[in-house]
Amino acid sequence: MPGNYTIRYLPDAQADLLSIYDWIAHDNPRRACAFVGNLDKRVGALETMPHLGRIPRYPKLKELGYRVLILDSYLIFYIVGARTIEVRRVIHASRHLDDLF
C-alpha cells in the first residue's frame, strides 16, 4: 500500500504507557526510557507496514479487528483504519484480557 499511515494513541493506551513507564522507572529510569523508545520504534514501523502485527487468538479481539504487536512481555493492541493506526492498549502479557476489552 502506498503512503504512510498516521499513528494515534487512544487515551487508554496513553494511560497504559504512562503506568508502564512509572513502574519500570521506579527501579530503573534509564530502562524505562529505553522501553518507551523501543515501543515507539516498534509502533512506528506500522506507518508503512500496518499489518505487521498478528491477528490475536482471542475470539472477541479477532472479531473486533484487532491486531497485536509483541514487545518484550508487553502486548500492543491496535486497529488498522483507512489511513490511521489506532493504538488501543499496551498491556503486560500476563494480564487477563477479559477485564480490559
C-alpha positions as CSV (number, residue, x, y, z in Angstrom):
1,M,0.0,0.0,0.0
2,P,1.5,3.3,-1.0
3,G,1.8,6.1,1.5
4,N,2.1,6.2,5.3
5,Y,-0.5,5.7,8.0
6,T,-0.9,8.1,10.9
7,I,-0.4,6.6,14.3
8,R,-2.7,7.7,17.1
9,Y,-2.5,6.5,20.7
10,L,-6.0,6.5,22.2
11,P,-6.4,7.6,25.9
12,D,-6.4,4.1,27.3
13,A,-3.1,3.3,25.5
14,Q,-1.6,6.6,26.7
15,A,-2.6,5.8,30.3
16,D,-1.2,2.2,29.9
17,L,2.1,3.5,28.6
18,L,2.5,6.1,31.4
19,S,1.7,3.4,34.0
20,I,4.3,1.0,32.5
21,Y,6.9,3.8,32.3
22,D,6.3,4.7,36.0
23,W,6.5,1.0,37.0
24,I,9.8,0.4,35.3
25,A,11.2,3.9,36.2
26,H,10.7,3.1,39.9
27,D,13.6,0.7,39.7
28,N,15.5,1.9,36.6
29,P,14.7,5.2,34.9
30,R,17.1,4.5,32.0
31,R,15.4,1.2,31.3
32,A,12.0,2.9,31.3
33,C,13.2,5.4,28.7
34,A,14.7,2.7,26.6
35,F,11.5,0.7,26.8
36,V,9.4,3.7,25.6
37,G,11.9,4.3,22.8
38,N,11.8,0.7,21.7
39,L,8.0,0.7,21.8
40,D,7.9,3.9,19.8
41,K,10.2,2.4,17.2
42,R,8.1,-0.8,17.0
43,V,4.8,1.0,16.7
44,G,6.4,3.5,14.2
45,A,7.0,0.6,11.8
46,L,3.2,0.4,11.5
47,E,3.3,3.6,9.5
48,T,4.5,1.7,6.4
49,M,3.6,-1.8,7.4
50,P,0.2,-1.6,9.1
51,H,-0.4,-5.4,9.2
52,L,2.9,-6.1,10.8
53,G,1.2,-7.4,14.0
54,R,-0.6,-10.7,14.1
55,I,-4.3,-11.3,14.5
56,P,-5.0,-12.2,18.1
57,R,-6.2,-15.7,19.0
58,Y,-8.7,-14.3,21.4
59,P,-12.0,-14.5,19.6
60,K,-13.5,-11.3,20.8
61,L,-10.5,-9.3,19.7
62,K,-10.3,-11.1,16.4
63,E,-14.0,-10.2,15.7
64,L,-13.4,-6.5,16.5
65,G,-10.5,-6.3,14.0
66,Y,-7.6,-6.0,16.4
67,R,-4.0,-6.8,15.6
68,V,-1.2,-7.2,18.2
69,L,2.5,-6.5,18.3
70,I,4.7,-8.0,21.0
71,L,7.5,-6.1,22.7
72,D,9.3,-7.9,25.5
73,S,6.5,-9.0,27.8
74,Y,4.0,-6.4,26.6
75,L,1.2,-6.6,24.0
76,I,0.4,-3.6,21.9
77,F,-3.2,-3.9,20.6
78,Y,-4.2,-1.8,17.6
79,I,-6.7,-1.4,14.8
80,V,-5.9,-0.5,11.2
81,G,-8.3,2.2,9.8
82,A,-8.4,3.7,6.4
83,R,-5.3,5.8,6.9
84,T,-4.9,5.6,10.7
85,I,-3.4,3.1,13.1
86,E,-5.2,3.4,16.5
87,V,-3.2,2.0,19.3
88,R,-5.8,1.0,21.8
89,R,-4.0,-0.7,24.7
90,V,-0.5,-1.6,25.8
91,I,-0.6,-4.3,28.5
92,H,1.6,-6.9,30.1
93,A,1.1,-10.3,28.6
94,S,0.2,-11.8,32.0
95,R,-3.0,-9.7,32.3
96,H,-6.4,-11.2,31.7
97,L,-7.9,-9.7,28.5
98,D,-11.5,-10.1,29.6
99,D,-11.1,-7.3,32.1
100,L,-9.5,-4.9,29.6
101,F,-11.6,-5.0,26.4
